[in-house]
Amino acid sequence: MTMRVLYGAAPADIKTYDTQKLRDAFLVEDLFQLGQTTFVYTHVDRLILGGAVPTTSPLTFGSGEDIGTPYLLSAREMGIANLGGAGSVTVDGETYKLDNRDVLYVGRGVQTITVQSNSADEPARFYMNSVPAGADFPHRLIKRGESKLLELGDQKRSNKRNLRMYIHPQVAPSCLLLMGITDLAEGSVWNTMPPHLHERRMEAYCYFDMAAEDRVIHLMGRPDETRNLIVANGNAVLSPAWSIHMGAGTGPYGFVWGMTGENQEYNDVAPVAVADLK
């Protein structure tokens, strides 16, 4: 288990950022390494991103040494999405089986988590979001078919997509974490349209199911001062509350969205007209 730290930035700061500095501050690469567990701690609402790809042996984590608590989840909750082959997650001795696009909610106070793949040839790819929690909620496995489906967008505008809510008050309650998965319809390229701000929440994207040669052009920044990140398969992007977030891909892709902040009101957003972007 390794953990590195990102400190984020203020809106005015990115006016002076070159490409590499912008990527260093907001783009998370190399989360999914065969046979390893990797975490990134960000000071943007103290979200922790994680990736684990167990192959021939299980991977176990749970120490709080890097964050100054007895255990990683002593005062945190976590969502674990399986973006690969079938696998399992064992939480303090209780095992849950996760197929592709299943999500496990893990409540605070857990000491040890072990992840395992059913097959080393088709390993599970576990993606994790963890945020501080001030209340106890029970662990829950949310199968893909149990998520809440929203059909959004318009094929004529190349932004038709299926958004599935997993960790959400209407599906599986949590303290502050929201988590879901969006898949684009065939022929659509745009996600999260129209762009918007949610001043009271930050968000993280993890792009996946992309061909090696494809990229997503992720737009961020203030509406009148936009920037872009070129994102590859398995990369994650941090989106502070002050930043818009939307993107377009050169080929098919999906993404996991995770949010935390002052509330869990999914519609607490301020849309931004595309014509107003600069």
C-alpha positions as CSV (number, residue, x, y, z in Angstrom):
1,M,0.0,0.0,0.0
2,T,1.4,3.4,-1.0
3,M,-0.1,6.8,-0.6
4,R,0.9,10.2,-2.0
5,V,-0.5,13.6,-1.3
6,L,-2.0,16.3,-3.6
7,Y,-2.7,19.8,-2.2
8,G,-5.0,21.2,-4.9
9,A,-5.1,24.8,-6.0
10,A,-7.1,28.0,-6.0
11,P,-8.9,29.3,-9.2
12,A,-6.4,32.1,-9.7
13,D,-3.4,29.8,-9.4
14,I,-4.1,27.8,-12.6
15,K,-3.8,30.9,-14.7
16,T,-0.1,30.5,-14.5
17,Y,0.1,26.7,-14.8
18,D,1.7,25.0,-17.7
19,T,0.5,21.6,-18.9
20,Q,2.6,19.5,-16.5
21,K,1.8,21.6,-13.5
22,L,-1.9,21.3,-14.2
23,R,-1.6,17.6,-14.6
24,D,0.4,17.3,-11.4
25,A,-2.3,19.2,-9.4
26,F,-5.5,17.6,-10.8
27,L,-4.7,14.4,-12.7
28,V,-4.2,11.0,-11.0
29,E,-2.3,8.5,-13.1
30,D,-1.0,5.0,-12.4
31,L,-3.8,4.0,-9.9
32,F,-4.2,0.6,-11.3
33,Q,-1.0,-1.4,-11.0
34,L,-1.0,-5.2,-11.3
35,G,-0.5,-6.8,-7.9
36,Q,-0.5,-3.5,-6.0
37,T,-2.7,-1.1,-4.0
38,T,-2.2,2.6,-4.5
39,F,-3.8,5.5,-2.7
40,V,-3.8,9.3,-3.3
41,Y,-4.7,11.7,-0.5
42,T,-6.0,15.0,-1.7
43,H,-6.6,18.1,0.4
44,V,-9.6,18.9,-1.8
45,D,-12.2,18.0,0.8
46,R,-9.7,15.3,2.1
47,L,-10.9,12.8,-0.5
48,I,-8.7,9.6,-0.9
49,L,-8.6,7.9,-4.2
50,G,-7.5,4.3,-4.5
51,G,-6.8,1.6,-7.0
52,A,-6.1,-2.1,-6.4
53,V,-5.5,-4.9,-9.0
54,P,-5.1,-8.3,-7.2
55,T,-3.7,-11.0,-9.5
56,T,-2.5,-14.3,-8.1
57,S,-2.6,-13.2,-4.4
58,P,-5.1,-11.1,-2.4
59,L,-4.2,-7.6,-1.4
60,T,-4.9,-6.3,2.1
61,F,-5.0,-2.8,3.4
62,G,-6.4,-0.8,6.3
63,S,-3.6,0.9,8.2
64,G,-4.2,4.5,9.2
65,E,-0.5,5.3,9.6
66,D,-0.5,7.7,6.6
67,I,-3.4,9.7,7.9
68,G,-2.7,9.7,11.6
69,T,-5.5,7.4,12.8
70,P,-5.4,3.8,14.0
71,Y,-7.0,2.5,10.8
72,L,-7.7,4.0,7.4
73,L,-11.4,4.0,8.0
74,S,-11.4,4.8,11.8
75,A,-13.2,8.1,10.9
76,R,-13.9,7.5,7.2
77,E,-16.3,5.7,4.9
78,M,-15.4,4.2,1.5
79,G,-17.0,3.2,-1.8
80,I,-15.3,0.4,-3.8
81,A,-16.3,-0.1,-7.5
82,N,-15.2,-3.1,-9.5
83,L,-14.2,-2.0,-13.0
84,G,-12.6,-5.3,-14.1
85,G,-13.2,-9.0,-13.8
86,A,-15.1,-10.7,-11.1
87,G,-13.6,-10.5,-7.6
88,S,-14.4,-10.2,-3.9
89,V,-13.9,-7.8,-1.0
90,T,-13.6,-9.0,2.6
91,V,-14.4,-6.4,5.2
92,D,-13.3,-7.4,8.7
93,G,-14.0,-11.0,7.9
94,E,-17.2,-10.6,5.9
95,T,-16.9,-11.3,2.2
96,Y,-18.8,-9.6,-0.7
97,K,-18.6,-10.8,-4.3
98,L,-18.4,-8.0,-6.8
99,D,-18.9,-8.4,-10.6
100,N,-18.1,-5.7,-13.1
101,R,-19.8,-2.4,-12.2
102,D,-20.9,-3.5,-8.7
103,V,-20.2,-1.1,-5.9
104,L,-19.6,-1.9,-2.2
105,Y,-20.3,0.8,0.5
106,V,-18.0,0.3,3.5
107,G,-19.0,2.2,6.7
108,R,-16.5,3.8,9.1
109,G,-14.7,1.9,11.8
110,V,-13.4,-1.0,9.6
111,Q,-10.0,-2.3,10.4
112,T,-9.0,-4.6,7.5
113,I,-10.0,-4.8,3.9
114,T,-8.8,-7.6,1.6
115,V,-9.5,-7.6,-2.2
116,Q,-9.2,-10.6,-4.4
117,S,-9.7,-11.5,-8.1
118,N,-11.5,-14.7,-9.2
119,S,-9.0,-15.1,-12.0
120,A,-5.5,-13.7,-12.4
121,D,-6.0,-13.7,-16.2
122,E,-9.0,-11.4,-15.9
123,P,-8.3,-9.5,-12.7
124,A,-10.7,-7.3,-10.8
125,R,-9.9,-3.6,-10.9
126,F,-11.1,-2.0,-7.6
127,Y,-11.5,1.7,-7.6
128,M,-12.0,3.4,-4.2
129,N,-13.2,6.8,-2.9
130,S,-13.0,7.5,0.8
131,V,-14.1,10.6,2.7
132,P,-14.3,11.6,6.3
133,A,-17.5,10.4,8.0
134,G,-19.3,11.6,11.2
135,A,-21.9,8.9,11.3
136,D,-22.2,5.1,11.1
137,F,-23.9,3.4,8.2
138,P,-24.0,-0.3,7.5
139,H,-21.9,-1.9,4.8
140,R,-23.9,-2.6,1.7
141,L,-23.2,-4.3,-1.7
142,I,-25.0,-2.6,-4.5
143,K,-25.3,-4.8,-7.6
144,R,-25.5,-3.0,-10.9
145,G,-29.1,-4.0,-11.3
146,E,-29.9,-2.4,-7.9
147,S,-28.5,1.0,-8.8
148,K,-30.9,3.9,-9.7
149,L,-30.8,4.4,-13.5
150,L,-31.2,7.9,-15.0
151,E,-31.3,8.2,-18.8
152,L,-29.8,11.6,-19.8
153,G,-28.8,13.6,-22.8
154,D,-29.7,13.6,-26.5
155,Q,-28.3,11.4,-29.3
156,K,-28.5,14.3,-31.7
157,R,-26.2,16.3,-29.4
158,S,-23.8,13.4,-28.9
159,N,-24.3,13.3,-25.2
160,K,-26.8,10.5,-24.5
161,R,-25.8,8.5,-21.5
162,N,-26.9,6.2,-18.7
163,L,-26.1,7.5,-15.2
164,R,-26.4,4.9,-12.4
165,M,-26.5,6.0,-8.7
166,Y,-25.1,3.6,-6.3
167,I,-24.0,5.3,-3.0
168,H,-26.9,7.8,-2.8
169,P,-29.7,8.5,-0.3
170,Q,-32.2,6.9,-2.7
171,V,-30.2,3.7,-3.0
172,A,-27.6,3.1,-0.3
173,P,-27.3,5.9,2.3
174,S,-24.0,7.2,3.6
175,C,-22.7,10.0,5.7
176,L,-21.2,12.3,3.0
177,L,-20.1,10.1,0.1
178,L,-21.9,9.9,-3.2
179,M,-20.8,7.5,-5.9
180,G,-22.0,6.3,-9.3
181,I,-21.1,5.2,-12.8
182,T,-22.0,6.8,-16.1
183,D,-21.8,5.0,-19.5
184,L,-22.2,6.8,-22.8
185,A,-24.5,5.6,-25.5
186,E,-22.9,4.3,-28.7
187,G,-22.0,7.3,-30.9
188,S,-22.1,9.8,-28.0
189,V,-18.9,11.5,-26.8
190,W,-19.9,14.2,-24.3
191,N,-20.4,13.6,-20.6
192,T,-21.9,15.8,-17.9
193,M,-23.7,18.2,-20.3
194,P,-24.4,21.0,-19.7
195,P,-21.3,21.9,-17.7
196,H,-22.0,23.1,-14.2
197,L,-20.6,24.1,-10.8
198,H,-21.6,22.8,-7.4
199,E,-20.1,25.2,-4.9
200,R,-20.9,23.0,-1.9
201,R,-19.3,19.7,-3.3
202,M,-16.2,18.6,-5.0
203,E,-16.1,15.7,-7.4
204,A,-13.7,13.1,-8.8
205,Y,-13.9,11.3,-12.1
206,C,-12.2,8.0,-12.9
207,Y,-12.3,7.3,-16.7
208,F,-12.3,3.6,-17.7
209,D,-13.2,1.1,-20.4
210,M,-11.2,3.1,-22.9
211,A,-9.0,1.7,-25.7
212,A,-5.3,2.2,-25.3
213,E,-5.1,4.7,-28.2
214,D,-8.2,6.8,-27.1
215,R,-8.2,9.8,-24.8
216,V,-10.8,12.0,-23.1
217,I,-10.4,15.8,-23.3
218,H,-11.5,16.8,-19.9
219,L,-12.4,20.5,-19.5
220,M,-12.0,22.2,-16.1
221,G,-11.5,25.6,-14.5
222,R,-13.7,28.6,-14.1
223,P,-16.3,29.1,-16.8
224,D,-14.5,32.2,-18.1
225,E,-11.0,30.7,-17.7
226,T,-11.1,27.0,-18.8
227,R,-8.3,24.6,-19.0
228,N,-8.1,21.0,-20.4
229,L,-6.5,17.7,-19.3
230,I,-5.8,14.9,-21.8
231,V,-6.9,11.7,-19.9
232,A,-6.1,8.1,-20.6
233,N,-7.8,4.9,-19.5
234,G,-7.7,4.4,-15.7
235,N,-6.8,8.1,-15.0
236,A,-8.8,10.0,-12.4
237,V,-9.4,13.8,-12.3
238,L,-10.0,16.0,-9.3
239,S,-12.7,18.6,-9.7
240,P,-12.8,21.3,-6.9
241,A,-16.1,23.0,-6.2
242,W,-15.0,26.1,-8.1
243,S,-14.3,24.2,-11.4
244,I,-16.6,23.1,-14.2
245,H,-16.3,19.5,-15.4
246,M,-17.2,18.0,-18.7
247,G,-15.4,16.1,-21.4
248,A,-15.4,14.5,-24.8
249,G,-13.8,11.2,-25.8
250,T,-12.2,10.0,-29.0
251,G,-13.8,6.6,-28.5
252,P,-16.1,4.8,-26.1
253,Y,-15.6,5.2,-22.4
254,G,-17.3,5.2,-19.0
255,F,-16.5,7.0,-15.8
256,V,-17.0,6.7,-12.1
257,W,-18.1,9.8,-10.3
258,G,-17.6,10.4,-6.6
259,M,-18.6,13.5,-4.6
260,T,-18.4,14.8,-1.1
261,G,-19.1,18.1,0.6
262,E,-21.8,20.0,2.5
263,N,-24.8,18.0,1.2
264,Q,-25.9,15.0,-0.9
265,E,-28.4,16.9,-3.0
266,Y,-27.6,15.7,-6.5
267,N,-29.3,18.6,-8.1
268,D,-27.6,21.3,-6.0
269,V,-25.8,22.6,-9.1
270,A,-25.4,25.8,-11.0
271,P,-25.5,25.1,-14.8
272,V,-23.3,27.0,-17.1
273,A,-24.3,27.7,-20.7
274,V,-21.9,26.4,-23.2
275,A,-22.0,29.7,-25.0
276,D,-20.7,31.4,-21.9
277,L,-17.5,29.2,-21.7
278,K,-14.2,30.8,-22.6
